[in-house]
Amino acid sequence: MSRTLRVGGMVPLTTIDYPGQLACVLFCQGCAWRCRYCHNPQLIPPRGTDEVDWRRVLAFLQRRQDLLDAVVFSGGEPTLQDGLLGAMEEVRAMGFRIGLHSAGIKPVAFAKALPGADWVGFDVKALPEDCQAITRVEGSGTANWRSLEHLLASGVDYECRTTVHWHLFEPARLLILAKRLSELGVKRFAVQLVRTERMFDPLLPSVSAQALLPDLWEAMRELFPAFVLRG
């Protein structure tokens, strides 16, 4: 049942988390990975100290039915919760589009959630062989890219995005990653430069400095029909 959905926080209004839609973001509690640059570390534990009761979430959405277009289930990793599909159905029944932010941590669970989404913001952590350096979980690269295959086969609208902390990413590896995504048929790709004000790993440098790299960004624009750099 969706009442078991653990919501660790919410953003009442956003224009950037679901392209072209006025949306509310629900941050689902819990994540199985330990990404070093994670800027929502409070959402990693399976239970949070600031959880929002699901009934309160529904009451808020009822008051926003004529004002919002969509609801985005973010995290943490929302697909790890058994209540996700039921929650999506309840929210869709209220007339909202459904967005999903996911890294596809569990490919089977991610594939089950895909039919409930209208749009997916999919986190490609790194090249498969490089993922563990970011997530600190063995096998995360295989899972991440298998879920990407599910997404591309599903027909659900999407954006692939990669968060970059230059201490963990070499520009050359980022370009190889982009080329591999392009070869798979990815049409929209975004590079998100990390926000360093709050990160899960306290030993990670708070400065993620790199040259402007105009040649790299131009090469990526040539690889995808739509490329976005978010700084």
C-alpha positions in Angstrom: 0.0 0.0 0.0 1.2 3.5 -0.7 0.7 4.5 2.9 3.9 2.7 3.6 5.8 5.2 1.3 8.4 6.9 3.4 8.8 10.5 2.3 11.8 12.2 3.8 10.9 15.7 2.5 9.3 17.6 -0.3 9.6 20.7 -2.5 6.2 22.3 -3.0 7.0 23.9 -6.3 9.8 23.5 -8.9 10.2 24.2 -12.6 13.5 22.3 -13.1 12.8 18.8 -11.9 10.4 17.8 -14.6 11.1 19.6 -17.9 8.2 21.9 -19.0 6.0 21.1 -16.0 5.2 22.9 -12.7 5.9 20.1 -10.2 6.2 19.1 -6.6 9.1 16.9 -5.6 8.7 14.1 -3.1 12.0 12.9 -1.7 11.7 9.2 -0.9 13.6 7.9 2.1 16.4 5.3 1.7 19.2 4.5 -0.7 21.4 1.5 -1.1 24.4 3.4 -2.5 26.8 5.7 -0.8 27.7 8.2 -3.5 30.5 10.3 -2.2 29.1 13.6 -3.5 25.5 12.9 -2.5 23.9 16.3 -1.5 21.0 14.6 0.3 22.8 12.4 2.8 19.9 12.6 5.2 17.9 10.5 2.7 20.3 7.6 2.7 19.1 5.8 5.8 16.0 3.7 5.4 14.2 5.7 8.1 14.5 9.5 8.5 14.0 11.9 11.3 11.9 14.3 9.2 9.5 12.0 7.4 6.3 13.4 6.1 3.2 11.3 6.6 1.7 10.1 3.3 -1.8 11.4 4.3 -0.3 14.9 4.7 1.3 14.6 1.2 -2.0 13.6 -0.3 -3.8 16.5 1.5 -1.2 18.9 0.1 -1.6 17.6 -3.4 -5.4 17.9 -3.2 -5.0 21.6 -2.5 -2.7 21.9 -5.5 -4.7 20.1 -8.1 -5.4 23.2 -10.2 -1.9 24.7 -9.7 0.6 21.9 -10.4 1.1 19.7 -13.5 3.2 16.9 -12.1 4.6 15.1 -9.0 8.2 13.9 -9.1 9.3 10.9 -7.0 12.9 11.5 -6.2 15.3 10.4 -3.4 17.2 8.7 -2.0 16.2 5.9 -4.4 12.4 5.7 -4.7 12.3 2.3 -6.5 13.6 0.6 -3.4 10.3 1.2 -1.7 7.5 -1.3 -2.2 4.9 1.4 -1.8 6.1 3.4 -4.8 3.8 2.0 -7.5 0.7 2.4 -5.3 1.7 6.0 -4.5 2.2 6.7 -8.2 -1.3 5.4 -8.9 -2.9 7.5 -6.2 -1.2 10.6 -7.4 -2.0 9.9 -11.1 -5.7 9.4 -10.1 -5.6 13.0 -8.8 -4.7 14.2 -12.3 -1.0 14.7 -12.0 1.7 13.6 -14.4 4.3 11.4 -12.8 8.1 12.0 -12.8 10.7 9.6 -11.5 14.3 10.3 -10.5 16.3 7.1 -10.3 19.7 5.5 -10.6 18.2 2.1 -11.3 19.9 0.6 -8.2 17.8 -2.6 -8.5 17.1 -3.2 -12.2 14.1 -5.5 -11.6 12.4 -2.9 -9.2 13.3 -0.1 -11.6 11.7 -2.0 -14.6 8.5 -2.5 -12.5 8.3 1.2 -11.7 8.7 2.4 -15.3 5.1 1.8 -16.5 3.9 4.2 -13.7 6.1 7.1 -14.9 5.5 9.7 -17.7 9.0 10.9 -17.5 12.3 9.7 -15.9 15.4 11.6 -14.9 17.9 8.8 -15.0 21.3 9.1 -13.1 24.1 7.6 -15.1 26.7 7.5 -12.4 29.8 6.8 -14.6 31.1 4.3 -17.0 30.2 0.8 -15.6 33.8 0.1 -14.6 34.1 3.4 -12.8 30.8 3.5 -10.8 32.1 1.8 -7.7 34.6 4.7 -7.1 31.5 6.9 -6.7 28.9 4.7 -5.2 31.3 2.6 -3.0 29.1 -0.4 -3.8 30.4 -3.4 -5.8 28.3 -4.2 -8.8 26.7 -0.8 -9.0 28.0 -0.2 -12.5 26.3 -3.3 -13.8 23.0 -2.4 -12.2 23.1 1.2 -13.3 23.6 0.3 -16.9 21.2 -2.6 -17.0 18.5 -0.3 -15.7 19.5 2.2 -18.5 18.8 -0.6 -21.0 15.3 -1.1 -19.4 14.7 2.6 -19.7 15.7 2.9 -23.3 13.5 -0.1 -24.2 10.5 1.1 -22.4 9.5 4.1 -24.6 9.0 6.3 -21.5 10.2 9.9 -22.0 13.5 10.6 -20.2 16.6 12.6 -19.6 19.9 10.9 -18.8 22.2 13.0 -16.5 25.6 12.6 -14.9 26.7 14.5 -11.8 30.4 15.4 -12.0 32.8 16.1 -9.2 36.2 16.7 -10.9 38.0 14.9 -8.1 36.1 11.7 -9.2 35.8 12.3 -13.0 38.4 12.9 -15.6 37.2 14.9 -18.6 38.4 12.2 -21.0 36.3 9.5 -19.2 33.3 11.8 -19.3 33.6 12.1 -23.0 33.9 8.3 -23.4 30.8 8.0 -21.2 28.9 10.4 -23.5 30.0 8.6 -26.6 28.8 5.3 -25.2 25.4 6.8 -24.3 25.1 8.2 -27.8 25.9 4.8 -29.3 23.0 3.3 -27.2 20.6 5.8 -28.7 20.3 8.3 -25.8 18.8 11.5 -27.2 18.9 13.9 -24.2 21.9 14.1 -21.9 22.7 16.6 -19.1 25.9 17.1 -17.2 25.4 18.4 -13.7 28.4 20.0 -12.0 28.3 18.9 -8.3 26.9 21.1 -5.5 29.6 20.9 -2.8 28.0 22.7 0.1 26.8 19.4 1.6 28.2 16.0 0.6 28.0 12.6 2.1 31.8 12.1 2.1 33.4 14.7 4.3 36.8 13.9 2.9 35.8 14.8 -0.6 37.3 18.3 -1.5 34.7 21.1 -1.3 36.1 22.6 -4.4 35.5 20.9 -7.7 37.6 23.1 -9.9 38.3 22.4 -13.6 38.9 24.5 -16.7 36.0 25.7 -18.6 36.4 22.9 -21.1 34.6 24.5 -24.1 35.9 21.8 -26.5 34.4 19.0 -24.3 31.0 20.6 -24.1 31.0 21.3 -27.8 31.8 17.6 -28.5 28.9 16.6 -26.4 26.5 18.9 -28.2 27.4 17.1 -31.4 26.7 13.7 -29.8 23.1 14.4 -28.7 20.0 16.1 -30.2 19.7 17.8 -26.7 22.6 18.4 -24.4 22.4 20.5 -21.2 25.2 21.7 -18.9 24.0 22.6 -15.4 26.5 24.4 -13.2 
